[in-house]
């Protein structure tokens, strides 16, 4: 690609359309800098909110860890439905046996009282 001079070869000023384009680029650059400057404060606020959110998530994680630890320690000691059903059946059997033993004991006592 051949060299294209920015100024006329006779030493005159730059091409007027090129000067307008450069001026427009400079203005666009100033607008970009202004936009970035306006965004700095909202971004800082978002970072602060993000830090608070991180702290809240960390507290939640610690709560979940404590809950998980508590459940892991407690759940193995809790009875299942089947275990409860077996216990109820055992209690019912013991109750029947106890009633039978009491009736037999009372009958034995009644027999002793009659003998005396």
Secondary structure as UniProt FT lines:
FT   TURN            9..10
FT   HELIX           16..75
FT   TURN            76..77
FT   HELIX           81..115
//
